[in-house]
Amino acid sequence: MESTHLLSGSKKRVKIHPHTVTAKYATQAPYSPQPGVHTHFPQPGDDGYDDAPSFEDFGSFLEETSDRKQLTESKKWPLTLFGSRDKEKDTVPKPPAAGGGGEGGEGGSRTAKGAAKGVGEQLASFSEASVSASRLMWVGLLGAALAHGCLILLTRVASERFGLGPLFLVVVRSVVQLVSVAVPLHRGENPFGPEGYRLRLICYGIAYSLALCSAYSSLTFVSSGNATTTWRLATTAFSATLAFLLLEERLGLGDGITLAAGLCGLGLVLLPTTDESNTDLPTDPVVFWRGAFGWSLSALAGLWMALALVGYRSLKERVGVGTALFTVSWTGCLLAPACLALTDEGWSWPISAPGWALVLGVVACSVAAFLGITHALTRIHPALVSASQSLEVPVAMLLHLTTLPVLPSAPEVVGNVMVLLSVGWLVAVKLLPSRGGGRRQREEYEEILDSPIK
């Protein structure tokens, strides 16, 4: 199809090819049609009008022949587990095209009369969808914090009652989580990440696995409560710093104050009790350096986890949650046995059904926590994600009181209350609508509609 028309004193010559669309401009004044160039388009009722492509056909033509789609399809992972998803997209019914050529004036007047109402309805639908997605995301984050609290209790019970080492649990959960490779294969993606981002994805998996190995190794030298609290405090502080340095993501004033309050609460939980701060007894050098090594491992685990959170934050648009889980799993299968051999922890298999049920519970809680955190990283600052997970500290304390009724100290109670208040305030601020937000969005939307450039 070839056509010409007058456009600002110049002739535009357009050729549409099955694979390319080219346009040529030539300045000719006055305009005179050239022989062999058709300047008449078929009108309704003329011969050949039905053969002319409609706007819908032209849109589908551009979609099918666009370079973006061709490049995307050429880079797809050839292996699929349950078939291609393109067939599913083809089976989705398309909405019927709007017709009615004779009612154009009436339809235009109706559109002009209901313009303001349409803007309000669209803004309302956008805000409802955004609030719904935010609520689901924060529910997932809080669920991940509860799963982390249960994970702390299950790890302690597995070590005390069944003699299962913490690193052994890391090995088992990494092996079981390898089944997550089915998710990227089902979506037609490369399970090792897209080309050009695989090295960064491997670094993310190594950082996450090293964080787990360091955190679980510290449980051998210090108590689970102190190790978890130190790990979470270091992760939150390092996440805020690294996100600013590496990603240039800043925190707002309100978020910074909430974050500082949560960190102060964690610091109060870490204050030594009366028995631990007794200076009358001589300090055993072995006990001192053993505890110092455990605290250092917990802080190092926080640094590795902060690197992992910031690393996935930079890959959020390229790497899915399933691919990230598979990466963490296979890197954990390599690093956890090496750390287990270095610490000389030894293999300790459960010999009873409750022991295996406990191990499966550890795996389920770890997967749930990982999915909640990783999904939230696509929209929330890494430091805020880590701060929300501080809820695991009071949850673990409550669960610990149910199994071993030991009264906590006053600083622990105050610190856990501060953590609860900071996380609750953070969630409330993020979910409650701000004043004047709807009016500002409406003004911006109407400004876009009135703009000559759309």
DATAUR-V425937 format. One record per pair of residues at least 6 apart in sequence whose ideal C-beta (glycine too) atoms are under 6 Angstrom apart, sorted by sequence separation. I is the first residue (numbers start at 0). J is the second residue. D is the distance in Angstrom with one decimal. If there is no record, write none. Layout:
i=(I,I)
j=(J,J)
d=(D,D)
//
This chain:
i=(32,41,157,191,242,349,3,14,41,183,192,218,376,3,13,217,375,41,180,2,12,154,372,1,11,0,9,10,214,9,10,396,8,393,5,393,392,393,389,390,3,232,3,387,228,228,55,228,169,18,169,166,165,323,165,320,320,315,237,241,245,312,233,237,311,230,234,238,242,155,229,233,237,241,220,221,312,230,234,238,226,230,234,151,220,221,309,220,308,151,217,217,216,217,213,213,214,213,210,210,209,210,206,210,206,207,80,206,80,81,203,80,78,203,79,203,76,75,76,76,200,207,196,204,208,212,204,208,212,193,205,261,192,200,204,208,212,216,258,261,248,190,272,183,182,183,242,270,179,238,239,267,268,238,179,180,179,267,268,235,238,267,235,264,177,234,235,176,264,264,173,260,261,173,231,173,261,260,173,228,257,170,169,170,257,257,166,166,166,166,164,167,164,163,162,171,175,161,172,161,168,172,157,153,153,153,150,149,146,146,147,146,143,143,142,143,140,139,139,140,136,147,148,144,147,151,144,148,152,140,144,148,145,137,122,122,118)
j=(38,47,163,197,248,355,10,21,48,190,200,226,384,12,22,226,384,51,190,13,23,165,384,14,24,15,24,25,230,26,27,415,28,415,30,418,418,419,418,422,36,265,38,422,265,268,96,269,211,64,215,215,215,373,218,373,374,377,301,305,309,376,298,302,376,297,301,305,309,223,297,301,305,309,289,290,381,300,304,308,297,301,305,223,292,293,381,293,381,227,293,296,296,297,296,299,300,300,300,303,303,304,303,307,306,307,181,307,184,185,307,185,184,310,187,311,187,187,188,189,318,327,317,326,330,334,327,331,335,317,330,386,318,326,330,334,338,342,386,389,380,325,408,321,321,322,381,410,321,381,382,410,411,382,324,325,325,413,414,382,385,414,385,414,328,385,386,328,417,418,328,417,418,331,389,332,421,421,335,392,421,335,335,336,424,425,335,338,339,344,344,347,347,347,347,358,362,349,362,354,361,365,357,357,360,361,364,364,364,367,368,368,368,371,371,372,371,371,374,375,375,388,391,388,391,395,390,394,398,387,391,395,394,426,440,441,444)
d=(5.3,4.6,4.1,5.6,4.5,5.1,5.6,5.3,4.0,4.4,3.9,5.5,5.9,5.6,5.2,4.5,5.1,5.4,5.0,5.8,4.5,5.9,5.9,5.8,5.9,5.3,5.5,5.2,5.1,5.0,5.4,5.8,5.6,4.0,5.3,5.8,5.9,5.7,5.0,5.0,5.4,4.3,5.6,5.7,5.5,5.1,5.4,5.4,5.4,5.7,5.4,5.5,3.7,5.5,4.7,4.9,5.9,4.4,5.8,5.4,5.7,5.3,4.7,5.2,5.3,4.9,4.2,4.3,5.4,5.0,3.8,2.5,3.5,4.7,5.2,5.9,5.3,5.0,4.6,5.4,4.8,5.1,5.3,5.8,5.6,3.6,5.4,2.9,4.0,5.5,4.7,3.8,5.6,4.5,5.0,5.0,3.8,3.7,4.9,3.6,4.6,3.9,5.0,6.0,4.4,4.0,5.7,4.1,4.1,5.2,5.7,4.7,6.0,3.9,5.0,5.6,5.5,5.1,5.2,4.2,5.8,4.9,5.1,3.8,4.4,5.7,5.2,4.3,5.8,5.5,5.4,5.1,5.7,5.6,3.7,4.5,4.2,5.7,5.3,5.3,5.9,5.4,5.1,5.3,2.8,4.8,5.1,4.4,5.6,4.2,3.7,4.6,5.3,4.2,4.3,4.9,4.7,5.5,3.8,5.8,4.9,3.2,4.3,4.4,4.9,4.7,5.1,3.9,3.1,4.2,5.2,6.0,5.6,3.3,5.2,4.7,3.8,4.5,5.7,5.5,5.2,4.5,4.4,6.0,5.7,4.9,6.0,5.8,4.3,5.2,4.4,5.9,5.6,5.4,5.3,5.6,5.0,5.8,4.7,4.6,5.3,5.1,5.3,6.0,5.4,5.1,4.4,5.0,4.4,4.3,5.0,4.2,4.3,3.0,5.5,5.3,5.5,4.0,5.8,5.0,5.4,6.0,4.3,5.1,3.7,4.2,3.8,2.9,4.5,4.8,5.1,4.6,5.9,5.4,5.7,5.8,5.8)
//
